[in-house]
Amino acid sequence: MEILQTFLFSDFLGTPAYFWLIFISVVIGLLVLDLGFLHKGQKEIEAKESFILYGGYMAIAFAFGAWVWYARGSQSGLEFFTGYLIEQSLAMDNIFVIATVFAFLGIPRLYQHRVLFWGILGVIVFRAILIGVGAALVMSFQWILFLFGAFLVFTGLKMFKTSNEKPSLEDNWMLKLIKKNFRVTDRLHGEKFTIRQIDPKTGKMALFITPLLVALIIVEFVDLIFAVDSVPAIFAVTQDPFIVYTSNIFAILGLRALYFALAAAMHRFKYLQYSLAVILVLVGIKIFLVPLGVKIDTAISLAVTIGVLAAGIGWSLWKTRNDRPEPLPAANPAE
């Protein structure tokens, strides 16, 4: 019993081990519930179901944040909610890119949840690596925060210039690399990621990957690119690896659930990128001030983030109230 207590209360990255065990248990429980019960078998996810599922994920995230607030104090609670909101904001831009990938590869809604579910497992691993590396760098080299801040300001200013550009996979180097190094089928084979069939070039049985696996690889890569922006952004709020990681994962879990409701309505949020750009610049400035000993109150950061995000959503909905949905790129799985 003493050994168990020693383990549970042992320090792991500045946080007692039982905090991490509770978080991991919640995430595993959500994934089992998602795949094993809510989406058992093949079915399309409707917008209403997506909103309900998102509401459930958000409620669990808020409950977890309230527990952090109670167990570790108001400052940690505010940091969790601020990090959660920043990650939610920055990751929303990811949704349209994912929708573009699915449309280009001809992935029907029936199989999109399978890609997003397995993509979450990759997110959990890759974010852990990025946040672990980032935390180690910050603890060892405080000046690295200057680079984080400058990078976020640069990215935010660049986003202002590219807000009207639409993602395209026509000349995507990642897609070309996959097709060059793997045998790719020209059509889907149900929910299978791989299949064995006769290679027309050799006349022998060989392993092929399907467009479903191609979509998964590209979605994972896209998330990795977005993480390069979002992970340093949360380090502006806190350098606590537990808060950074948990707020990241809860935000991503929720947004993947919301994807099926928002993907068809992304034309209504065309001005949201300007708000995200402002958030990145402000967060970059904030993180740049940390090594100088200037600390902006977390409650103020949370209020400003909510205000900027609400303004972007409100302005987008008003300006696009009479717009028709813009068609996504035509499916082209055989290319």
C-alpha positions in Angstrom: 0.0 0.0 0.0 2.8 2.4 0.8 4.5 1.6 -2.5 1.2 2.5 -4.3 0.8 5.8 -2.4 4.5 6.7 -3.0 3.9 6.1 -6.8 0.6 8.0 -6.9 2.0 11.1 -5.2 5.4 11.0 -6.9 6.4 14.0 -9.0 6.2 13.6 -12.8 7.0 16.7 -14.8 6.1 18.9 -11.8 2.7 17.2 -11.2 1.7 14.3 -9.0 1.4 11.0 -10.9 -2.2 10.5 -10.0 -3.2 13.7 -11.9 -1.8 12.1 -15.0 -3.4 8.8 -14.3 -6.8 10.5 -13.9 -6.4 12.4 -17.2 -5.2 9.3 -19.1 -8.2 7.3 -17.7 -10.6 10.0 -18.8 -9.2 10.1 -22.4 -9.1 6.3 -22.7 -12.7 6.1 -21.4 -13.8 8.7 -24.0 -12.1 6.9 -26.9 -13.6 3.5 -25.8 -17.0 5.1 -25.5 -16.6 6.9 -28.9 -15.5 3.8 -30.9 -17.0 1.0 -28.9 -20.5 2.3 -28.3 -21.4 5.6 -29.9 -20.0 4.7 -33.4 -20.0 1.0 -33.3 -20.5 -0.2 -36.9 -20.6 2.0 -40.0 -22.9 4.9 -40.1 -22.8 8.6 -41.2 -22.5 11.1 -38.4 -25.2 13.8 -38.8 -24.8 17.4 -37.7 -27.2 17.1 -34.8 -25.3 14.1 -33.4 -22.0 15.9 -33.9 -23.2 18.9 -31.9 -24.4 16.7 -29.1 -21.1 14.8 -29.0 -19.2 18.0 -29.0 -21.3 19.3 -26.1 -20.5 16.1 -24.2 -16.7 16.5 -24.8 -16.9 20.2 -23.8 -18.8 19.4 -20.6 -16.2 16.8 -19.7 -13.4 19.2 -20.5 -15.0 21.9 -18.3 -15.5 19.4 -15.5 -11.8 18.4 -15.7 -10.9 22.1 -15.7 -13.1 22.7 -12.6 -11.3 19.8 -10.9 -7.9 21.2 -11.7 -9.1 24.6 -10.3 -10.3 22.9 -7.1 -7.3 20.6 -6.7 -4.5 23.0 -7.8 -5.9 26.4 -7.3 -7.5 29.2 -9.3 -4.3 30.1 -11.2 -4.0 26.5 -12.6 -7.7 26.4 -13.4 -7.5 29.7 -15.3 -4.4 28.5 -17.2 -6.3 25.3 -18.2 -9.3 27.1 -19.6 -7.2 29.8 -21.4 -5.0 27.1 -23.0 -8.2 25.1 -23.9 -9.8 28.1 -25.6 -6.6 29.1 -27.5 -6.2 25.6 -28.8 -9.9 25.4 -29.8 -9.5 28.7 -31.6 -6.3 27.9 -33.5 -7.4 24.3 -34.4 -10.7 25.5 -36.0 -8.7 26.5 -39.1 -7.7 22.8 -39.2 -11.3 21.7 -39.9 -11.5 23.1 -43.4 -8.2 21.7 -44.4 -9.3 18.2 -43.2 -12.6 18.7 -45.2 -10.5 19.5 -48.3 -8.4 16.4 -47.8 -11.5 14.2 -47.6 -13.1 15.8 -50.6 -10.0 15.5 -52.8 -9.4 11.9 -52.0 -13.1 11.0 -52.3 -13.6 9.9 -48.7 -17.3 9.7 -47.9 -18.7 10.8 -44.6 -19.4 7.2 -43.8 -15.7 6.5 -43.3 -14.4 9.9 -42.2 -15.0 9.2 -38.5 -12.6 6.2 -38.8 -9.9 8.4 -40.1 -10.5 11.1 -37.4 -10.6 8.5 -34.6 -7.3 6.9 -35.4 -5.9 10.3 -36.1 -6.6 11.2 -32.5 -4.3 8.5 -31.3 -1.5 10.0 -33.4 -2.3 13.5 -32.0 -2.0 12.1 -28.4 1.5 10.8 -29.1 2.8 13.6 -31.3 1.5 16.4 -29.0 3.1 14.6 -26.0 6.5 14.6 -27.9 6.2 18.2 -29.0 5.1 19.5 -25.5 7.8 17.4 -23.8 10.5 18.8 -26.0 9.1 22.3 -25.7 9.0 22.1 -21.9 12.5 20.7 -21.7 13.7 23.6 -23.9 11.9 26.2 -21.9 13.3 24.8 -18.6 16.8 24.6 -19.9 16.9 27.7 -22.1 14.6 30.5 -20.9 15.6 32.6 -23.9 13.8 30.1 -26.2 10.6 31.9 -25.3 11.9 34.8 -27.4 12.0 32.5 -30.4 8.5 31.1 -29.6 7.1 34.7 -29.3 8.8 35.9 -32.5 7.6 32.8 -34.4 4.0 33.3 -33.3 4.0 37.0 -34.2 5.4 36.2 -37.7 2.9 33.4 -38.2 0.0 35.7 -37.2 1.1 38.4 -39.6 1.5 35.9 -42.3 -2.0 34.6 -41.6 -3.4 38.1 -42.3 -1.9 37.9 -45.8 -3.0 34.3 -46.6 -6.5 34.5 -45.0 -8.2 34.5 -48.4 -6.1 31.6 -49.9 -7.8 28.2 -50.1 -5.9 25.0 -49.4 -5.1 22.8 -52.4 -3.8 19.3 -52.8 -3.2 19.4 -56.5 0.6 19.8 -56.1 0.9 18.7 -52.5 4.4 17.3 -51.9 3.2 14.9 -49.2 0.6 13.3 -51.5 3.3 12.9 -54.2 5.7 11.4 -51.7 3.1 8.8 -50.6 2.3 7.8 -54.2 5.9 7.6 -55.1 6.9 5.3 -52.2 3.7 3.2 -51.7 1.3 1.2 -53.9 -2.0 3.1 -53.6 -5.3 1.7 -54.8 -7.4 3.8 -57.2 -10.5 3.3 -55.1 -11.7 2.7 -51.5 -12.2 -0.8 -50.1 -14.7 -0.1 -47.5 -13.1 0.9 -44.2 -9.9 -0.9 -44.9 -6.6 1.0 -44.7 -4.6 -1.7 -46.5 -5.4 -4.5 -48.9 -3.5 -7.3 -50.7 -4.1 -7.6 -54.4 -2.3 -8.3 -57.7 0.2 -5.6 -58.7 -0.5 -4.9 -62.4 3.2 -4.0 -62.8 4.7 -7.3 -61.5 1.7 -9.6 -61.7 2.3 -10.7 -58.1 0.3 -10.3 -54.9 1.4 -7.2 -53.1 0.3 -4.9 -50.2 -1.5 -1.7 -51.3 -2.7 1.2 -49.1 -6.1 2.7 -49.8 -7.1 6.4 -50.1 -8.4 6.0 -46.5 -4.9 5.5 -45.2 -3.6 8.2 -47.5 -6.1 10.6 -45.9 -5.1 9.5 -42.4 -1.4 10.1 -43.1 -2.1 13.6 -44.5 -4.5 14.5 -41.7 -1.8 13.5 -39.2 0.8 15.6 -41.0 -1.6 18.6 -41.2 -2.2 18.4 -37.4 1.5 18.3 -36.8 1.9 21.5 -38.8 -0.8 23.2 -36.8 0.7 21.9 -33.6 3.9 23.9 -34.4 1.7 27.1 -34.0 -0.6 26.0 -31.2 1.8 24.4 -28.8 4.2 27.4 -28.4 1.0 29.6 -28.0 0.0 27.7 -24.9 3.5 28.1 -23.4 2.6 31.9 -23.3 -0.1 31.0 -20.8 1.9 28.5 -18.7 5.0 26.4 -18.8 3.4 23.6 -16.8 3.5 20.5 -19.1 0.4 19.1 -17.4 -1.8 22.1 -18.2 -0.3 22.5 -21.7 -0.9 18.8 -22.6 -4.3 18.3 -21.1 -5.8 21.5 -22.5 -4.4 20.6 -25.9 -5.9 17.1 -25.9 -9.3 18.0 -24.6 -9.6 20.8 -27.2 -8.6 18.5 -30.1 -11.0 15.7 -28.9 -13.9 18.2 -28.9 -13.1 19.8 -32.3 -12.8 16.4 -34.0 -16.3 15.7 -32.7 -17.5 19.0 -34.0 -16.0 18.5 -37.5 -19.1 16.9 -39.0 -21.2 19.8 -38.0 -18.8 22.6 -39.1 -17.2 21.1 -42.3 -20.3 21.9 -44.4 -20.6 25.4 -42.9 -17.0 26.6 -43.0 -18.0 29.3 -45.6 -19.8 31.1 -42.8 -16.5 31.5 -40.9 -14.4 33.0 -43.7 -13.3 36.0 -41.6 -12.5 33.9 -38.5 -8.8 33.6 -39.7 -8.4 37.3 -39.0 -9.3 36.7 -35.4 -7.0 33.7 -35.2 -4.2 35.9 -36.6 -4.8 38.6 -34.0 -4.8 35.9 -31.2 -1.5 34.5 -32.5 0.1 38.0 -32.6 -1.2 38.9 -29.1 0.0 35.5 -27.7 3.3 36.0 -29.4 3.8 39.4 -27.7 2.7 37.9 -24.4 5.2 35.0 -24.6 7.9 37.5 -25.7 7.4 39.4 -22.5 7.7 36.4 -20.1 11.6 36.3 -20.1 11.6 40.0 -19.5 9.7 39.5 -16.2 6.4 41.1 -17.5 3.5 38.8 -16.8 0.0 39.6 -18.0 -2.8 38.3 -15.8 -4.2 35.0 -17.0 -7.8 36.2 -16.5 -7.1 39.2 -18.8 -5.6 36.8 -21.4 -8.7 34.6 -21.2 -11.1 37.6 -21.5 -9.2 39.1 -24.5 -9.1 35.7 -26.3 -12.8 35.2 -25.8 -13.5 38.7 -27.0 -11.4 38.5 -30.2 -12.8 35.0 -31.0 -16.4 36.1 -30.5 -15.8 39.2 -32.6 -14.4 37.1 -35.5 -17.3 34.6 -35.3 -19.9 37.4 -35.1 -18.5 39.4 -38.0 -18.2 36.3 -40.1 -21.8 35.2 -39.5 -23.0 38.7 -40.3 -21.0 39.2 -43.4 -21.9 35.8 -44.8 -25.6 35.7 -43.8 -26.6 35.6 -47.5 -23.7 33.6 -48.9 -24.2 30.1 -50.4 -21.8 27.3 -49.5 -18.7 27.1 -51.6 -18.1 23.7 -53.1 -15.1 21.8 -51.8 -12.6 20.4 -54.4 -14.0 17.6 -56.5 -13.1 14.1 -55.3 -10.2 12.7 -57.3 -9.2 9.4 -55.6 -7.8 7.8 -58.8 -5.1 10.4 -59.5 
